[in-house]
Amino acid sequence: METLPIGPLVESTAAAPRPSRVTLTGRYVTLEPLDAAKHADSIFELQNGLPDLWLYLADEPYTDRGVFRAAIEKKAASEDPLFYAVVLDGRAVGYCSLMRIDPANRVIEIGNILYTPALQRTCAATEAMYLMAKYAFDELGYRRYEWKCNSHNAPSHRAARRYGFVYEGTFRQHLIIKGRNRDTAWYSMLDSEWPARKAAFERWLDPANFDGQGRQITPLSI
């Protein structure tokens, strides 16, 4: 009888813990549990008048401070997605979340990423993604870390590849967002790949990698 192929045994089938409302501190940036009282006003001001920030997110652009604060209160209370504020120099400049949390299979996704202009193209922006991945792999023990984006979102594709995620394919007609079809590109990073990705992040984030004007000497690459 022919022997059919099957996946290798997993060394440990123990479930991973769920992420919690912890504070993650780096050299340039801090991630802390999203809190409307602490973070909503700052993020509102930084995103107000910039509707393109919301183009690929499920939320509509916010022009009313009260409506935005209520939305942040709802996000802050959520368990999945679990939201973190990105804090730079004492000011909230964006947020992100860990989501679609699957402890049994040790799979977790980074998503709902809102980076205002104060955060974009900074060391802090990259370090925030490093801190989230490090938390998922090193502290929680997840074996698969996912990144998904609208197939039209070119900046998100570039970011995923830069951070070391591997493109796996596109789910056609995956979602309806704001009345429009969304084809979703799937990326992943595995626990076996993380050590090399982690080393690349740390080389790039090293202050010695930047000149006197703050320009990178060597780009982030895997």
N, C-alpha and C positions, 0 to 999 in steps of 0.2 A: 504494500500500500504506500502510495506517495506521501511523503511527509510535507505537510503544508507549512509555509513560513509563518512565524509569529514574532511579535516584539520581544525584546529582551526583558528579563525580570528587572524590576525596580528594586534597588538595594533596600530602600525603606519605603513602606507604604503608609507611614504615619501622616496624618493630616498636618498641614501648616497652621500656625495660629493666625487669626485674623489680624489685620493691621489695626492699630489703635491710635488714639489722638495724642501722639507723641510730638515732641519738638526735635527737629533734626538741624544741627548747627554745622555750618561749613566755614571756610575761610572768608568767603565773600557774602554769603546769604544764609538766611535762616528760614526753615519751613516750620510753621506752627499751626495748630488746629485752627481752621477758619472760624472766625468770631465776628458777628455783624457789628457789635459795639466797637471792636478794636480795628476792624479792617474795611468795613463797607464804605465809609466816606472817602478814604484815600483811593480805593480802587475806582469808585464812582467818578471822582474828579479826573483820574488819569485816563479813563475810557470815554468820558463824555464827549460827544461830538466826533467820535471815530467809529462809525458804523461798520467799517470793514473788519474791525476786530472780531465781530460777531458773525461774519459771513458764513463760516463753516461750523459754527457752534449751534446748538439747538435753541439757545435763547435768542430773542429778538434784541436789537440794540436798546440800551436803556438811556432814557432822557430825563426820567423822574427819579430824584434821589430816594423818595419813600418807596417807590416800587422796587428799586434796586436793592434797598436795604431788606425789604421783605423777601426778595429772592435769595439774598445771602443768608438770611436767617433760616430759610428752608434748606439750603445747601449745607449749612453748618450743622443742622440737626440730622442729616442723612447718615446712614451707616454704610450704604453702598449705592452710589459712590461715597467715599470718605474723603472730604475736602481738606486741603492744607493751603494756608496763605503763604505766599512767597514774600518775604520781608527783607528789604534792602535798606541799610542805613536807618533802621527803625521805622520804615514806612512800608506798608503793604503795597506791592506793585503788580500783583497778579495772584492767580491761584491755579491749583491743579488737583487731581484726585487719583486715588487708587480705586478701581472699580471692577465690576464683574468678578468679584472675589470668590474663588473656588478653592477653599482650603483642602478638600478631600483629594483633589488632583494637583494641588499646589500650583495653581495657575492664577495669575493676577494681571490686570491691565492698568497702564497709566493713561489717563485721559482727562477730558474737560479742562484742557490747558488754555488759560487766558493769560497772555503775556502783554502787558501794556508797553507803550514805547519806552518808558523808564527802565524796563527790564530787557527789552529786545537787544540782541547783539552785544550782550555783556557777559563777562565771566560768570556773573551770578546766574544768568539764564542757564548756562551749561551746568554749573555746579548744582543747581536745583534738580536737574534730571539725574545727575550722578548720585545725589543724596537719596532720591527716591528709589533708584535701582539698587543701591547698596542696602537700603533698608529692606527691600523685598527679598533680595538674595541672601545677604550675610546675616541679617538679624531674624528674618521670618522663615527663611529656608524654602522659598518658592522655587520651583524648577522651570517654570515658563513665565516670561514677562512679555506682555503684549502691547502693541501700539497699533491703533487703527485710525484711519483718516478718510475723509472724502477723497474719492479718486481724482478730483479736480484740484485738490489742495497741494499745489506744488511745493510751497514752503514746508509743509508737514512731511511730505515725502523726503525732501532734502534733510530735514532734521532727523528723521528716523534713521536714514542711512548714515548720517554723520555720527550719531550716537551708537552705531554698531548693531542696529536691528536688521534682521534679514527679511526681505520681501517674500511673502508666501503666495500671494495671489489676490485677486479682486472678487469680492462677492457682489454679483450683479443684482440690481434692484433689491438691495439689502434693507433699506430703510426709506421712509418718507419723512423728510425734515422740512418744516416750514412750507409744506405743500409741494415740495420738489422731490424727485427721485434722487436717492443717494446710492451710488455704487461705492462700496467700502473696500479700501486697500488694507490688507492685513500684513503686519510685520510682527516678528517675535525675536526674543533673545532667550537663550537657554542657560541653565545654571552651569553647564559645561563650558559655555562661551564667555561667561561673566568674568573669570579671572583676567583674560586678555583685554576685555573691554574696560574693566576696572583699572588696570595698569595704564591703558591709553588715556583714560579720563585723568588719572592722577598726574601723568606726565604733562598733559596739556594744562591742567590747573596750577601746576607749580609756578610760583612767581618768577622763577628763572626763565620761563618760557615767554616772557613779555619784555619788550624793550622799554626805554625810558618814557615813551609816549603811550605805553599800554598796548602796543600792537603785538599780536602773536608772532613768535619766531617760527614755530613749527605747528602746522594745523593739526586738529584732532583727526586721527586716522587709526584704523584698526589693522 
